[in-house]
Amino acid sequence: MLIGGLQKTSLLDFPDKISAIVFTAGCNFRCGYCHNPELINSIAPVTEVFEFLKNRVGKLEGVVITGGEPCLQKDLPEFIKQVKSLGFAVKLDTNGSYPEMLAKVLPDLDYVAMDIKAPLEKYSAVANWNGDVENIRKSIDMIMNSGVDYEFRTTVVASQLDEKDFENIGKLLNGAKRYYLQKFVPSKVLDSRFLDEKTYPDELFQKVIERLNMYIKLVELR
């Protein structure tokens, strides 16, 4: 595992659990608004992670594995099993572009969060990625039918996604349990041009949420 960082405590990232966050290094997407650009190449020792976790048994409830993109890591299944062996619940954050790896780790997960960057036809433009968008669809279907608790989520940059795009996302996620719209905050980004970008005004978010409620059981704004 290539580890990019460790956040020792979080009350927000794993629903209803006090958790630590393990950041994996490396990502196959190059989203301009990425707020963890330093994780694309950074590396830290995995031994430090387990030394910390062993000292937090009984104090923390869960571990969030995020990135970067964790499913890039070939030894992700073994890493998750080791974390579970210490008694922690595990949440995985993923962009959904590696359904084969996702299939391997899903049975050991307690929660999975998948980022939906755009409707499928706009993935290349929004994520700066030329991979197979059918992998995104495969991961969505796999998660929804896995029996593992989950959420989908989209960071909203106003210039990238319009109301029609959210209509198409709603159709893509039809029947999903939970979907969050996240306000883009122009702070730390991969592409400095995004420092001048904005998110939707609240009234437009509410209009989008009302439309998405036709397809998804719970839609909320973060």
C-alpha positions in Angstrom: 0.0 0.0 0.0 1.2 3.5 -0.9 0.1 5.7 2.0 -0.2 9.4 1.4 -1.3 10.5 4.9 -3.2 9.7 8.1 -5.8 11.8 9.9 -6.0 10.4 13.5 -9.6 11.4 14.3 -12.7 12.3 12.4 -16.3 12.7 13.6 -17.7 13.4 10.1 -16.3 11.0 7.5 -17.8 7.7 8.7 -21.5 7.9 9.5 -22.2 7.4 13.2 -18.6 6.4 14.0 -15.4 7.9 15.4 -12.8 7.1 12.8 -9.3 7.6 11.6 -8.7 8.4 7.9 -6.0 6.6 5.8 -5.2 8.5 2.6 -3.7 6.4 -0.2 -1.3 7.9 -2.7 -2.0 8.0 -6.4 -5.1 8.7 -8.5 -6.1 8.0 -12.1 -8.4 11.1 -12.3 -7.2 14.7 -12.6 -10.2 16.6 -11.4 -9.3 20.3 -11.5 -11.2 21.0 -8.2 -9.4 18.1 -6.4 -8.8 19.2 -2.8 -6.1 16.6 -2.1 -3.7 17.2 -5.0 -0.7 16.4 -2.8 -1.9 12.7 -2.7 -1.3 12.1 -6.3 2.4 11.2 -5.7 3.2 11.3 -2.0 4.2 8.1 0.0 4.4 7.3 3.7 5.2 4.0 5.5 2.3 1.6 6.0 3.8 0.4 9.2 3.1 3.7 10.8 -0.6 3.3 10.1 -0.8 -0.1 11.8 1.3 1.1 14.8 -1.2 3.9 15.3 -4.3 1.7 14.8 -3.1 -0.9 17.3 -2.8 1.9 19.9 -6.3 3.0 19.2 -8.1 -0.3 19.5 -11.1 0.3 21.8 -10.9 4.1 21.3 -11.7 4.4 17.6 -14.7 2.6 15.9 -13.8 2.8 12.3 -11.2 3.5 9.6 -11.9 5.4 6.4 -9.7 4.5 3.4 -9.7 7.3 0.9 -7.3 8.9 -1.5 -6.3 9.5 -4.1 -8.0 6.4 -5.4 -7.6 3.4 -3.0 -8.6 0.8 -5.7 -5.3 1.5 -7.5 -3.6 -0.3 -4.7 -3.0 -4.0 -5.5 -2.8 -5.0 -1.9 -6.0 -3.1 -0.8 -7.9 -6.4 0.0 -5.1 -7.5 2.4 -4.9 -4.1 4.0 -8.6 -4.0 4.6 -8.5 -7.5 6.2 -5.7 -6.4 8.5 -7.7 -3.4 9.6 -10.8 -5.5 10.2 -8.7 -8.0 12.2 -8.1 -5.2 14.7 -11.8 -4.9 15.2 -12.4 -1.7 13.2 -15.3 -1.1 10.8 -14.1 0.0 7.4 -15.4 2.6 5.0 -14.0 2.9 1.5 -14.1 6.1 -0.6 -13.8 5.4 -4.4 -14.2 7.0 -7.8 -15.6 3.7 -9.1 -13.3 3.3 -12.1 -11.9 -0.1 -10.9 -14.9 -2.4 -10.5 -12.8 -5.5 -10.5 -11.0 -4.4 -7.3 -14.2 -3.0 -5.8 -15.7 -6.5 -6.3 -12.8 -8.0 -4.3 -13.1 -5.7 -1.3 -16.9 -5.1 -1.1 -17.6 -8.2 1.1 -15.3 -6.8 3.8 -16.6 -3.3 3.8 -19.1 -1.8 6.3 -19.7 1.3 4.2 -18.8 2.6 0.7 -18.9 6.1 -0.7 -18.6 6.6 -4.4 -17.9 9.9 -6.1 -20.1 10.6 -9.1 -18.1 13.2 -11.1 -20.7 13.9 -13.8 -23.2 12.1 -16.1 -21.3 9.4 -18.0 -21.0 11.5 -21.2 -19.1 14.2 -19.4 -16.7 12.1 -17.3 -13.8 12.8 -19.7 -14.2 16.5 -19.5 -14.8 16.8 -15.7 -12.4 14.2 -14.4 -9.8 14.6 -17.2 -9.9 10.8 -17.6 -10.2 8.8 -20.8 -11.1 5.4 -19.2 -14.1 3.2 -19.9 -17.2 5.0 -18.4 -19.0 1.6 -18.3 -16.7 0.8 -15.4 -18.5 3.7 -13.5 -21.9 2.1 -14.3 -20.7 -1.3 -13.2 -19.5 0.0 -9.9 -22.8 1.9 -9.3 -24.8 -1.3 -9.9 -22.4 -3.4 -7.8 -22.6 -1.1 -4.8 -26.4 -0.8 -5.0 -26.8 -4.6 -5.1 -24.1 -5.5 -2.6 -26.0 -5.3 0.7 -23.3 -3.0 2.0 -24.4 0.4 3.3 -23.5 3.2 0.8 -23.7 6.7 -0.5 -23.1 8.5 -3.8 -21.9 12.1 -3.8 -21.0 14.8 -6.3 -18.9 17.9 -5.7 -20.7 20.7 -7.6 -18.8 23.3 -9.6 -21.3 25.5 -11.4 -19.4 25.8 -14.6 -19.1 22.0 -15.0 -22.6 20.7 -14.3 -26.0 22.1 -15.4 -29.5 21.1 -14.4 -29.8 18.6 -17.3 -26.6 16.9 -16.1 -28.2 16.3 -12.8 -31.3 14.9 -14.5 -29.0 12.4 -16.2 -27.2 11.6 -12.9 -30.6 10.9 -11.4 -31.4 8.4 -14.1 -27.9 6.8 -13.6 -28.5 6.4 -9.9 -32.2 5.5 -10.2 -33.3 3.7 -7.1 -30.2 4.6 -5.1 -30.5 4.9 -1.3 -28.5 8.0 -0.6 -27.0 10.9 -2.7 -25.2 14.0 -1.4 -24.5 17.2 -3.3 -21.3 18.8 -2.0 -20.7 22.5 -2.3 -17.4 23.2 -4.1 -15.2 25.4 -1.9 -12.3 27.2 -3.8 -9.4 26.6 -1.4 -6.8 24.0 -2.1 -7.1 22.7 -5.7 -5.2 20.8 -8.3 -5.8 23.4 -11.1 -5.4 27.0 -9.9 -8.0 28.2 -12.4 -10.6 26.6 -10.1 -9.8 29.2 -7.4 -12.1 31.5 -9.4 -14.9 28.9 -9.8 -18.2 28.9 -7.8 -20.8 26.4 -6.7 -24.6 26.7 -7.1 -26.6 29.2 -5.1 -28.9 27.5 -2.5 -32.1 28.2 -4.4 -30.7 26.3 -7.5 -29.5 23.4 -5.3 -33.1 23.1 -3.9 -34.5 23.0 -7.4 -32.0 20.2 -8.4 -32.8 18.3 -5.2 -36.5 18.3 -5.9 -35.8 16.9 -9.4 -33.4 14.2 -8.1 -36.0 13.1 -5.5 -37.9 11.6 -8.4 -35.1 9.0 -8.8 -33.2 8.7 -5.5 -34.6 8.0 -2.0 -32.6 10.5 0.0 -30.9 13.6 -1.6 -29.2 16.1 0.7 -26.9 19.1 0.4 -23.6 19.2 2.3 
